[in-house]
C-alpha cells in the first residue's frame, strides 16, 4: 500500500488553497482601503458646498460608496465562512481518524499513530463565522497528513513483520481460519486508511474549487471598482489635490 504520493499531492492542493485565501484577503484589504478613501473624500466634499443641488449630487456619490461597501461586507463575510468551513472539515476529519485509530488499536492490539489534539485549535461548532488563522489551518492539515502517513507506515510494518502468520503458513496445522482472520484485520485497516486518504483528497478538491470561485468573485468586484472609481484623473492630479484646490477656492471666495 503506497499512499505517501497521494498524501503529498493532497498537500500541494491544500497549500494552493491557503495561498488562494491569502491572495483574496489582500485584494479585500485593497477594496477596504479604497472605500475608506471614498468616505474621506465624501466627508471633505460635503463641507465645501451647502447648496441643495450640490448636496443631491453628494447623496448620489454616498449611495455609490454604500453599494461598494455592501459588496465588500458580503465578500468579507463569505470569506470568513469559507475559511471557517475549511478548518471545520479538516478538524472533524482528524477527530474521526483519531477515533477510528484508537478503535483499531483495541481490536488489533497494535500500537497506532499518536496525535496530541491539545496542540491544535479546537473547532467551535456553534460559531460558523469564527476566523481561523492560516497558521492554524496549516497545523491541523499537517496533523492530518502525519497521522495518515504514520498509520500507513505502522500498518505496512505489521504486515511485513507478522511472523506468526508466516511461520504457521506451512506448518500443516489446521489454523487457516486464524491466519485468514489476521489477514482480514490487515485488509480492513488497509481499506480504512485508504478511505481516510480519499476523504482528505475529496475535501481539499472541494475547497480548492470553492476558494477558486470565491477568489474570482473578489477579483471581479475589485476590477469593476478599480475601473469605475479612479483616484487620479487624466491630468495626473490625485483626488486629494483636486479637493484641496476646491477648498482653497471656497475659502478665497
Helices and strands as residue ranges (DSSP letters): H 4-45, H 52-108, G 117-119, H 134-160, H 163-168, H 176-228, H 239-252
